[in-house]
Amino acid sequence: MAKNKVFKTMDGNEAAAYVSYAFTEVATIYPITPSSPMADHVDAWATNGKKNLFGQPVKLVEMQAESGAAGAMHGSLETGSLTSTYTASQGLLLMIPPMYRIAGSQLPGVMHVSARTVATHSLSIFGDHSDVMACRQTGWAQLASASVQESMDLGAVAHLSAIKGSIPFQHFFDGFRTSHEIQKIEVLDYEDLGKMLDWDAVQRFKDHALSTEHPTLRNTLQNPDTFFQSREACNSAYDALPAIVEEYMGKINEVTGRNYQLFNYYGAPDAERVVVAMGSVCETLLEVVDYLVERGEKVGFIQVHLFRPFSMERLLEKIPATCKCLTVLDRTKEPGAPGEPLYLDVCDALWEGKRTNIEALCGRYGLGSKDTTPAQMKAVFDNMKGEKKNHFTVGINDDVTHLSLPVGENIVTAGKSIISCKFWGLGSDGTVGANKNSIKIIGDHTDQYAQAYFEYDSKKSGGVTKSHLRFGHEPIHSTYYVTMADFVACHKTSYIKDFDIVSEIKPHGTFLLNTSWTGAELEEHLPNRVKRQIAEREINFYTIDATAIAMELGLGNRTNTVLQAAFFNLSGIIPIEDAVKYMKDAIIKSYSKKGQKIVDMNSAAVDKGVNAAVKIDVPESWKTLADDTKAPDA
């Protein structure tokens, strides 16, 4: 990593909020999962006096509904204030009526969307692109990010382009998968962003503001004799917008050394099979393309950044001349349509560009945050040289309409230096918070890259939580769950009977079980299938009674600090002396407001937890154990 660059560990929401703050004078908000952290960050920074590029703290206004936030955004823009908002799913749909007005008036507002499922047959709090796809007709430009780093970089492109192009922008990234994924990223400098900003365009916007000093007539009612002509008058602004976006992508590229284009191609130069997609799946596709190209396959993928306006010319430039079959992946479903939105756009481009020799297939994936794995993406590439099933789904078993692709065994596509960890916890037991601290300790205090993603069920408090952590000396593109881990911890004893946990540990990996069982009790209660897996894979098996330690220290059921200390000692990712220091620093930061007693108890938990894990000698006899035949108690 370059020494002159600043790296910080943060999630996609914070990355988007950080860059948004620079260009925002007024933020009109109504919090909704999973976008509310963006507004929370902006609110906290403004309260603490953080200044934007215009030398002032952002003015934040919370409305009573998303429709009010969009209406307030319109009013604020009309009066000459650069305005942003943050939203998702049903909240975004409530904003649609004012979005038409904002675009029709060519006002440079920016909306950051952690794209999330819209309720259909049921409600889902999780992610896909159904909300942003509902906004295609509004006239807002739509810019897609695929990672935490892109959320910062392309968030800046959205603001810069909106101001220069006088068109509002909707910058979106996958809800939860990107919005809540923690990564170590390069932070853009506000001074650099200020140099990129078209200050003349800012002044033109200010001069256009509604003012009693120079009254103007706006938002008139038009009859059939003029409406059609006036509606077409915006064409030139949209025609010019792709070049403006390219210009600012180029400026970001100069500062960062990265390579953003309207469409980025990655893969074999002579690829015969190509996938087109946008969002976090592109990170997984990057790994899978590397995996297949190494094995001699002629494949590649195209990542869509600017979805609206859709530049057919730039897309066609990226499709290799050798391409014979192309699959477009959409993270949404439009029942009754001849295909999903991105697929139809790509088909139109192929027709317009006279590339009719390419067979175009359409697939759906990842609805409601369904995990999208390398094996699924390999199945998409395999489909193009096999059955060539069209309008397929991947990642589920559709036994009703039989549209699913068969998916093979898991494949390992992550970088060779990547260490994967998985933690099973109980909602509200502190596991997730401890892992967030761990990832920031490693990300901020070492030269390693770090990634964390947290899997919840809808109950959250009291439900199962799974923390997926990765570390390594190369960038991490694995936007899917950890399924083969170097280290696994089970923080609730009963889970070892309820879930198939040990099967996810690599041979010679490490397993830590939080339990009060010892000796004969462990032999009696540990299921035979678990014992056999531990023995067959030669797993390093440890137990720890973190619950007893927490109770002894007065922490109740908050075992997280004890278990975090044990993790750092067993994993060896950083020297344990350093880990203890950083954990105690984090404790002071997290708990000092609750009093010195709480700080001291958690600090003592670190000291106790470091050496509390007990290594279990695994007998050879475990390898031949049969599965338990006794049914579980009702």
C-alpha positions in Angstrom: 0.0 0.0 0.0 1.2 3.5 -0.9 2.4 5.4 2.1 0.9 8.7 1.0 -2.6 7.2 0.9 -5.0 7.2 3.9 -6.7 3.9 4.6 -9.6 3.4 7.0 -11.9 0.5 7.9 -15.5 1.3 7.4 -18.7 0.0 5.8 -20.4 1.0 2.6 -22.9 3.3 4.3 -20.1 5.3 6.0 -18.1 5.5 2.7 -21.0 6.9 0.8 -21.9 9.3 3.7 -18.3 10.5 4.0 -18.1 11.6 0.3 -21.7 12.8 0.3 -21.0 15.2 3.2 -18.3 17.0 1.2 -20.8 18.1 -1.5 -24.0 18.6 0.6 -25.4 21.8 2.1 -28.7 20.3 3.2 -29.6 16.7 3.9 -33.3 15.9 4.0 -33.8 12.5 5.6 -36.2 9.9 7.0 -34.3 6.9 8.3 -35.1 3.4 6.9 -33.1 0.1 7.1 -30.6 -0.4 5.7 -29.8 3.3 4.7 -30.3 5.0 8.1 -26.6 4.8 9.1 -25.8 7.2 6.2 -28.0 9.8 7.7 -26.8 9.0 11.2 -23.2 9.7 10.1 -24.1 12.9 8.5 -26.0 14.0 11.6 -23.1 13.2 13.9 -20.6 14.9 11.8 -22.7 18.0 11.4 -23.3 18.1 15.2 -19.6 18.0 15.8 -19.0 20.9 13.3 -17.4 19.0 10.5 -17.2 21.2 7.4 -18.2 20.4 3.9 -16.4 21.8 0.8 -18.3 25.1 1.2 -16.8 25.7 4.7 -20.0 24.9 6.6 -21.5 22.0 8.6 -24.4 20.3 6.7 -27.9 21.3 7.7 -29.8 18.1 8.4 -33.6 18.0 8.4 -35.6 14.9 9.4 -39.1 14.7 8.0 -42.1 12.6 9.1 -41.9 10.3 6.0 -39.8 9.6 3.0 -42.3 11.4 0.8 -41.7 14.5 2.9 -37.9 14.0 2.7 -38.2 14.0 -1.1 -40.5 17.0 -1.1 -38.2 18.9 1.2 -35.3 18.0 -1.1 -37.1 19.5 -4.1 -37.8 22.7 -2.2 -34.2 23.0 -0.9 -32.8 22.5 -4.5 -35.2 25.1 -5.9 -33.8 27.6 -3.4 -30.2 27.0 -4.5 -28.9 24.5 -1.8 -27.1 21.4 -2.9 -29.2 18.7 -1.3 -28.8 15.0 -0.6 -30.9 12.2 0.8 -30.5 8.6 1.8 -33.1 5.9 1.4 -34.1 2.3 0.3 -37.0 0.0 -0.6 -40.5 1.2 0.3 -39.1 4.5 1.5 -37.7 5.1 -2.0 -41.0 4.3 -3.6 -42.6 7.0 -1.5 -40.1 9.5 -3.0 -40.9 8.8 -6.6 -43.5 11.6 -7.3 -41.1 14.4 -6.3 -38.3 12.6 -8.2 -40.1 13.3 -11.5 -40.3 17.0 -10.6 -36.7 17.3 -9.5 -35.5 15.6 -12.7 -37.9 17.7 -14.8 -36.4 20.9 -13.3 -32.9 19.6 -13.9 -31.8 20.1 -10.3 -28.5 18.5 -9.1 -29.8 16.6 -6.2 -28.1 13.3 -5.2 -29.8 10.3 -3.6 -27.7 7.5 -2.1 -29.6 4.2 -2.0 -28.6 1.0 -0.2 -30.7 -1.0 -2.7 -33.3 -3.2 -1.0 -36.1 -5.6 -1.8 -39.6 -4.1 -2.3 -42.3 -6.1 -0.5 -44.3 -8.4 -2.9 -45.6 -11.8 -1.7 -43.9 -11.0 1.6 -41.8 -8.3 3.3 -38.0 -8.7 3.2 -35.7 -6.3 4.9 -32.8 -7.6 2.7 -31.2 -6.5 -0.5 -31.7 -6.6 -4.3 -32.4 -4.0 -7.0 -36.2 -4.0 -7.2 -36.4 -0.5 -5.5 -34.0 1.3 -7.8 -35.4 -0.4 -10.9 -38.8 1.2 -10.1 -37.1 4.6 -10.6 -35.9 4.1 -14.2 -38.6 6.4 -15.7 -38.1 9.3 -13.3 -35.2 10.9 -15.3 -32.6 10.5 -12.6 -29.2 9.3 -13.6 -28.4 5.9 -12.0 -24.9 5.0 -11.0 -24.1 1.5 -9.5 -21.3 0.7 -7.1 -20.1 -2.9 -6.4 -18.0 -2.5 -3.2 -17.3 -0.3 -0.2 -14.4 1.4 -2.1 -16.6 2.1 -5.1 -19.3 3.5 -2.8 -16.9 6.2 -1.9 -15.3 6.8 -5.3 -18.5 6.6 -7.4 -20.4 8.5 -4.7 -18.1 11.4 -5.5 -18.6 10.9 -9.3 -22.4 11.1 -8.7 -22.2 14.5 -6.9 -19.6 16.0 -9.3 -21.6 14.9 -12.4 -25.0 16.0 -11.0 -23.6 19.5 -10.4 -21.9 19.9 -13.8 -24.6 18.1 -15.8 -27.6 19.6 -14.0 -29.2 16.2 -13.7 -30.1 14.5 -10.4 -28.2 11.3 -9.6 -29.3 8.1 -7.8 -26.1 6.4 -6.6 -26.9 2.9 -5.4 -25.2 -0.1 -4.0 -26.4 -3.4 -2.6 -28.3 -3.2 0.7 -26.5 -5.0 3.5 -24.0 -6.8 1.2 -22.3 -3.5 0.5 -24.0 -1.1 2.9 -23.1 -3.1 6.0 -19.9 -4.9 4.7 -16.8 -3.5 6.5 -13.7 -3.2 4.4 -10.4 -1.4 4.6 -10.5 1.2 1.9 -8.7 4.3 0.7 -10.3 7.5 1.9 -10.6 10.4 -0.6 -9.3 13.7 0.5 -11.8 16.6 0.6 -9.1 18.9 -0.8 -8.7 16.7 -3.9 -12.5 16.7 -4.3 -12.6 20.4 -4.1 -10.2 20.7 -7.0 -12.4 18.4 -9.1 -15.6 20.4 -8.4 -16.9 22.7 -11.2 -17.3 25.8 -9.1 -18.7 27.7 -12.1 -21.5 25.1 -12.3 -22.1 25.6 -8.6 -22.4 29.3 -9.2 -24.8 28.8 -12.1 -27.0 26.7 -9.8 -26.9 29.3 -7.1 -27.8 32.0 -9.7 -30.8 29.9 -10.8 -32.2 29.8 -7.3 -35.7 31.0 -6.4 -35.4 34.4 -4.9 -37.6 37.4 -4.1 -34.8 39.5 -5.6 -35.4 38.2 -9.0 -38.9 36.5 -9.2 -39.4 33.8 -11.9 -42.4 31.7 -12.9 -41.8 27.9 -12.6 -43.6 24.6 -12.7 -46.4 25.8 -15.0 -49.3 23.8 -16.3 -48.9 23.1 -20.0 -51.5 22.1 -22.5 -51.2 19.7 -25.4 -49.9 22.4 -27.8 -46.6 22.7 -25.8 -46.1 19.8 -23.4 -44.6 17.3 -25.8 -42.1 19.8 -27.2 -41.0 21.0 -23.8 -40.6 17.4 -22.6 -38.2 16.6 -25.4 -36.1 19.7 -24.6 -34.1 17.8 -22.0 -32.6 15.4 -24.6 -29.3 17.3 -25.0 -28.6 17.3 -21.3 -29.0 13.5 -21.1 -27.0 13.0 -24.3 -24.1 15.0 -22.7 -24.2 13.2 -19.4 -22.2 10.0 -20.1 -19.2 12.1 -21.2 -19.5 14.2 -18.0 -19.5 11.0 -15.9 -16.5 9.7 -17.8 -14.7 13.0 -17.2 -15.1 12.7 -13.4 -14.3 9.0 -13.4 -11.1 10.0 -15.1 -10.3 12.5 -12.4 -11.0 10.0 -9.7 -8.8 7.5 -11.6 -5.9 10.1 -11.7 -6.0 10.6 -7.9 -6.5 6.9 -6.9 -4.8 4.9 -9.6 -8.0 2.9 -10.1 -9.8 2.4 -13.4 -13.5 3.4 -13.4 -15.3 3.5 -16.8 -19.0 3.5 -17.7 -18.6 -0.2 -18.4 -15.5 -2.1 -17.2 -14.4 -5.3 -18.9 -12.4 -8.0 -17.0 -11.2 -11.3 -18.3 -9.7 -13.0 -21.3 -9.2 -10.7 -24.3 -10.5 -13.4 -26.6 -13.5 -14.4 -24.4 -16.3 -16.4 -26.0 -18.6 -16.3 -23.0 -19.3 -13.0 -21.2 -21.5 -12.0 -18.2 -22.9 -8.5 -17.8 -24.0 -7.4 -14.3 -23.9 -4.6 -11.8 -23.6 -4.5 -8.0 -21.7 -6.6 -5.5 -21.9 -9.7 -7.7 -19.2 -8.2 -9.8 -16.7 -8.7 -7.1 -17.5 -12.5 -7.0 -17.4 -12.5 -10.9 -13.9 -11.1 -10.8 -12.7 -14.0 -8.7 -14.6 -16.6 -10.8 -13.2 -15.2 -14.1 -9.7 -15.4 -12.7 -10.3 -19.0 -11.6 -11.7 -20.1 -15.0 -9.1 -18.2 -17.1 -6.3 -19.9 -15.1 -7.9 -23.2 -16.2 -7.9 -22.2 -19.9 -11.5 -21.0 -20.3 -12.2 -18.0 -22.5 -14.5 -16.0 -20.3 -15.0 -12.5 -19.0 -17.5 -10.1 -17.5 -18.7 -6.5 -18.0 -19.4 -4.4 -14.9 -22.1 -1.8 -15.4 -21.5 1.5 -13.6 -23.7 4.0 -15.3 -27.1 2.4 -15.8 -29.0 5.6 -16.7 -28.4 7.2 -19.2 -27.5 3.8 -20.8 -24.6 4.3 -23.3 -25.0 1.6 -25.9 -21.9 2.8 -27.7 -19.7 2.3 -24.6 -21.2 -1.1 -23.8 -20.6 -2.4 -27.4 -16.9 -1.2 -27.2 -16.4 -3.5 -24.2 -17.8 -6.7 -25.7 -14.9 -8.8 -27.1 -15.1 -9.4 -30.9 -14.8 -13.1 -30.1 -17.9 -13.2 -27.9 -20.4 -15.9 -29.0 -22.7 -16.0 -26.0 -23.5 -13.4 -23.4 -25.5 -13.7 -20.1 -27.1 -10.7 -18.4 -27.7 -11.0 -14.7 -30.4 -9.0 -13.0 -31.0 -8.7 -9.2 -34.7 -8.1 -9.6 -37.8 -9.7 -11.1 -40.4 -8.1 -13.3 -43.2 -10.6 -13.6 -44.7 -10.8 -17.1 -41.9 -8.8 -18.8 -40.0 -10.4 -21.7 -36.9 -10.0 -19.6 -35.5 -8.0 -16.7 -34.4 -4.3 -17.2 -30.6 -4.7 -17.7 -31.1 -7.7 -20.0 -33.5 -5.7 -22.3 -31.1 -2.8 -22.4 -28.2 -5.1 -23.4 -30.4 -6.8 -26.1 -31.3 -3.4 -27.5 -27.6 -2.5 -27.7 -26.7 -5.7 -29.4 -29.5 -5.1 -32.0 -28.6 -1.5 -32.5 -24.9 -2.4 -32.8 -25.6 -5.2 -35.3 -24.0 -7.7 -33.0 -26.8 -10.2 -33.7 -24.3 -13.1 -33.9 -24.2 -13.0 -30.1 -26.7 -15.2 -28.3 -28.0 -13.3 -25.2 -29.3 -15.1 -22.2 -31.1 -13.7 -19.1 -30.8 -14.7 -15.5 -32.0 -13.7 -12.1 -29.9 -14.1 -8.9 -29.6 -12.9 -5.3 -33.2 -11.7 -4.6 -33.7 -10.8 -1.0 -30.0 -11.0 -0.3 -29.8 -14.7 -1.3 -26.1 -15.4 -1.0 -24.4 -15.5 -4.4 -21.4 -17.8 -4.5 -18.6 -18.6 -6.9 -20.1 -21.9 -7.6 -23.3 -20.2 -8.8 -21.4 -17.9 -11.1 -19.4 -20.8 -12.5 -22.8 -22.4 -13.2 -23.8 -19.3 -15.2 -20.6 -19.6 -17.3 -21.1 -23.4 -17.7 -24.7 -22.8 -18.9 -23.4 -20.8 -21.9 -21.4 -23.7 -23.2 -24.0 -26.3 -22.3 -27.8 -26.2 -22.2 -28.0 -22.4 -22.7 -31.1 -22.2 -20.6 -32.7 -18.7 -20.9 -34.6 -16.7 -18.3 -33.1 -18.9 -15.6 -32.6 -18.4 -11.9 -29.5 -19.4 -10.0 -28.9 -19.9 -6.3 -32.3 -21.6 -5.5 -33.9 -24.9 -6.4 -37.0 -24.0 -8.4 -39.1 -27.1 -8.3 -42.3 -25.3 -9.5 -41.3 -23.7 -12.8 -38.0 -25.5 -13.1 -35.9 -22.4 -14.2 -32.9 -23.0 -11.9 -29.4 -23.8 -13.1 -27.7 -26.8 -11.5 -24.9 -25.6 -9.2 -21.9 -27.8 -8.6 -19.6 -28.1 -5.6 -18.2 -25.0 -3.9 -15.0 -23.7 -5.5 -12.3 -21.7 -3.7 -11.6 -18.5 -5.7 -10.4 -16.2 -2.9 -6.7 -15.1 -2.9 -4.2 -17.5 -1.4 -3.2 -15.2 1.4 -6.8 -14.8 2.6 -7.6 -16.1 6.1 -11.4 -16.8 6.6 -13.2 -16.8 10.0 -16.7 -17.4 11.0 -18.4 -16.7 14.4 -21.8 -18.1 15.5 -23.5 -15.9 18.1 -26.8 -15.0 19.7 -28.4 -11.7 18.8 -27.5 -9.1 21.5 -24.7 -11.2 23.0 -22.0 -8.8 21.8 -20.5 -11.1 19.2 -21.2 -8.8 16.3 -19.9 -5.8 18.1 -16.7 -7.6 19.1 -16.1 -8.7 15.6 -16.5 -5.2 14.3 -13.9 -4.1 16.8 -11.6 -7.0 15.7 -11.9 -6.1 12.0 -11.1 -2.5 12.7 -8.1 -3.4 14.9 -6.7 -5.5 12.1 -7.6 -3.1 9.4 -6.4 0.1 11.1 -3.2 -1.3 12.8 -1.7 -3.7 10.3 -0.9 -3.6 6.5 -3.5 -6.3 5.9 -6.7 -5.9 4.0 -9.8 -6.8 6.1 -13.5 -7.6 5.4 -16.4 -8.3 7.7 -20.0 -9.1 6.9 -22.8 -10.0 9.4 -25.6 -12.3 8.7 -28.8 -11.9 10.8 -32.2 -13.3 10.7 -35.1 -10.8 10.9 -35.5 -11.3 14.7 -32.1 -9.7 15.3 -32.1 -9.6 19.1 -32.4 -13.3 20.3 -31.8 -14.7 16.8 -28.8 -16.4 15.3 -26.0 -14.2 14.1 -23.1 -15.3 11.9 -20.1 -13.1 11.5 -18.0 -13.6 8.3 -14.5 -12.2 8.6 -11.6 -12.3 6.1 -8.0 -10.9 6.3 -5.1 -11.0 3.9 -2.3 -9.2 2.1 -4.3 -8.7 -1.1 -7.6 -6.9 -1.8 -10.6 -9.0 -0.8 -13.3 -9.4 -3.5 -15.3 -12.2 -1.8 -18.9 -10.8 -1.6 -20.4 -14.0 -0.3 -20.6 -16.0 3.0 -17.6 -17.8 4.5 -18.3 -21.5 3.9 -14.7 -22.9 4.3 -13.0 -21.2 7.3 -9.6 -21.3 8.9 -11.2 -20.4 12.2 -14.7 -21.0 13.5 -16.1 -20.1 16.9 -19.4 -21.2 18.3 -20.4 -18.8 21.1 -23.7 -20.6 22.1 -23.3 -24.2 23.2 -26.7 -25.4 21.9 -25.9 -24.4 18.4 -23.4 -27.3 18.1 -26.4 -29.7 18.1 -28.8 -27.4 16.1 -26.5 -26.5 13.2 -23.9 -28.1 11.0 -21.0 -25.9 12.1 -17.9 -28.0 12.0 -18.4 -29.0 8.3 -17.4 -25.4 7.4 -13.9 -25.7 8.9 -10.9 -26.4 6.6 -8.7 -29.4 7.3 -6.2 -28.5 10.1 -8.3 -25.4 10.9 -9.3 -24.2 14.4 -12.6 -24.6 16.2 -13.4 -22.8 19.5 -16.6 -23.9 21.4 -17.9 -21.8 24.2 -19.2 -24.4 26.7 -19.2 -25.5 30.3 -18.7 -29.1 29.3 -15.4 -30.7 30.3 -14.0 -34.2 30.2 -16.7 -36.8 30.4 -19.5 -34.2 29.9 -17.9 -33.1 26.6 -17.6 -36.8 25.5 -21.3 -37.3 26.4 -22.9 -34.2 25.0 -20.9 -33.5 21.8 -22.7 -35.1 18.9 -20.9 -38.0 17.2 -21.0 -36.4 13.7 -19.2 -33.4 15.2 -16.6 -35.6 16.9 -16.0 -37.5 13.6 -15.6 -34.3 11.6 -13.1 -32.9 14.1 -11.1 -36.1 14.0 -11.2 -36.7 10.2 -10.2 -33.1 9.4 -7.6 -33.0 12.1 -9.1 -29.8 13.4 -7.5 -28.0 16.4 -10.3 -28.2 18.9 -10.5 -25.8 21.9 -13.2 -25.1 24.5 -13.7 -22.1 26.7 -16.2 -21.3 29.4 -16.6 -17.6 28.6 -20.0 -17.6 30.3 -18.5 -18.5 33.7 -15.7 -15.9 33.3 -18.2 -13.2 32.3 -20.4 -14.0 35.3 -17.4 -14.0 37.6 -16.5 -10.5 36.4 -20.0 -9.1 36.7 -20.6 -8.9 32.9 -23.7 -11.2 33.0 -24.1 -12.9 29.6 -21.8 -10.5 27.8 -19.2 -13.0 26.8 -18.0 -11.1 23.7 -14.8 -9.5 25.2 -13.6 -12.9 26.7 -14.2 -14.6 23.3 -12.6 -11.9 21.3 -9.4 -12.2 23.4 -9.4 -15.9 22.9 -9.8 -15.5 19.1 -6.8 -13.2 18.8 -4.6 -15.6 20.9 -5.6 -18.7 18.9 -5.7 -17.1 15.4 -2.2 -15.5 15.6 -3.3 -12.9 13.0 -1.4 -10.2 15.0 1.0 -10.5 18.0 -1.1 -11.1 21.1 0.6 -8.2 23.0 -0.5 -5.8 20.3 -4.0 -7.3 20.2 -4.5 -6.9 23.9 -3.4 -3.2 23.7 -5.8 -2.5 20.8 -8.7 -4.3 22.5 -8.2 -2.3 25.7 -8.1 0.9 23.7 -11.3 0.0 21.9 -12.9 -0.8 25.3 -12.1 2.7 26.6 -13.6 4.2 23.4 -16.7 2.0 23.6 -17.5 2.0 27.3 -15.9 5.1 28.9 -19.3 6.8 28.9 -20.7 4.0 31.0 -18.2 4.5 33.7 -14.8 3.3 34.8 -16.2 0.2 36.4 -17.5 -1.1 33.1 -14.2 -0.3 31.4 -12.3 -2.2 34.2 -14.6 -5.2 33.9 -14.1 -5.5 30.2 -10.4 -4.9 30.5 -10.2 -7.8 33.0 -12.2 -9.9 30.6 -9.5 -9.4 28.0 -6.8 -10.6 30.4 -8.8 -13.6 31.5 -9.8 -14.5 27.9 -6.4 -14.6 26.4 -5.3 -17.8 28.0 -8.7 -19.3 28.9 -9.1 -21.6 25.9 -8.3 -25.3 26.6 -6.9 -27.5 23.9 -8.8 -30.8 23.6 -6.9 -34.0 22.8 -8.9 -35.6 20.0 -8.9 -39.5 20.3 -8.4 -41.6 17.1 -11.6 -43.4 18.0 -13.7 -40.3 17.0 -12.9 -41.0 13.4 -15.0 -44.2 13.3 -18.0 -43.0 15.3 -21.4 -43.5 13.7 -24.0 -40.7 13.6 -26.2 -40.3 16.6 -29.4 -42.3 16.2 -31.3 -40.8 19.2 -33.9 -38.3 18.1 -33.6 -34.9 19.8 -35.9 -34.1 22.7 -39.1 -32.4 21.7 
